Amino acid sequence: MATTIQISTQLLEQLKTMKLSNKESYEDIIWDLVEDRLELSEETKRNIETAKAQIAKGKFYTHAQVRKELGL
């Protein structure tokens, strides 16, 4: 059974850019995204959450800082 969902115009435009061909459906794109999310290991998910928390606390280096530190 098909259903309708509401998404923002911004998300619709993003989904359009993700299409590999005009024949690819939005459902195909969404399934690809869901599958990618399911493939993350629990360790990876924990690492992502740790990184998000560090970023929120300002504990990160910018690209410019890393380049300066490495002398690039």
C-alpha positions as MATLAB code, in Angstrom:
seq = 'MATTIQISTQLLEQLKTMKLSNKESYEDIIWDLVEDRLELSEETKRNIETAKAQIAKGKFYTHAQVRKELGL';
ca = [
       0.000    0.000    0.000;
       1.451    3.354   -1.025;
       1.324    6.398    1.196;
       2.143   10.078    0.981;
       4.623   11.883    3.187;
       5.289   15.574    3.600;
       8.823   16.876    3.221;
      10.243   20.357    2.968;
      11.087   21.904   -0.374;
      14.718   21.942    0.730;
      14.696   18.169    1.321;
      12.953   17.570   -1.996;
      15.654   19.539   -3.801;
      18.337   17.532   -1.980;
      16.663   14.255   -2.971;
      16.528   15.430   -6.580;
      20.292   15.983   -6.574;
      20.810   12.436   -5.291;
      19.022   10.808   -8.217;
      21.369    8.794  -10.401;
      18.869    8.841  -13.263;
      15.497   10.382  -14.029;
      13.927    6.932  -13.705;
      15.151    6.464  -10.123;
      12.328    6.941   -7.645;
      12.488    8.877   -4.397;
      11.666    5.602   -2.663;
      14.859    4.086   -4.112;
      16.890    7.014   -2.798;
      15.306    6.777    0.659;
      15.926    3.003    0.810;
      19.589    3.609   -0.052;
      19.835    6.086    2.817;
      18.096    3.713    5.231;
      20.387    0.856    4.231;
      23.457    3.041    4.729;
      22.281    3.919    8.223;
      21.590    0.293    9.103;
      25.063   -0.721    7.994;
      26.773    1.352   10.688;
      28.162   -0.774   13.470;
      27.283   -0.033   17.070;
      30.879    1.076   17.659;
      30.661    3.520   14.759;
      27.387    4.891   16.074;
      28.980    5.419   19.516;
      31.978    7.126   17.916;
      29.694    9.439   15.966;
      27.811   10.392   19.130;
      31.103   11.022   20.949;
      32.296   13.238   18.105;
      29.009   15.171   18.094;
      29.353   15.807   21.833;
      32.950   16.989   21.414;
      31.947   19.340   18.612;
      29.091   20.728   20.712;
      31.621   21.463   23.492;
      33.970   23.153   21.022;
      36.582   20.409   21.346;
      37.727   20.180   17.732;
      40.300   21.571   15.313;
      39.459   23.454   12.139;
      41.144   22.619    8.845;
      43.075   25.878    9.122;
      44.350   24.918   12.587;
      45.448   21.479   11.403;
      47.212   22.933    8.342;
      49.028   25.450   10.571;
      49.967   22.737   13.082;
      51.338   20.529   10.300;
      53.037   23.424    8.516;
      51.016   23.023    5.332;
];
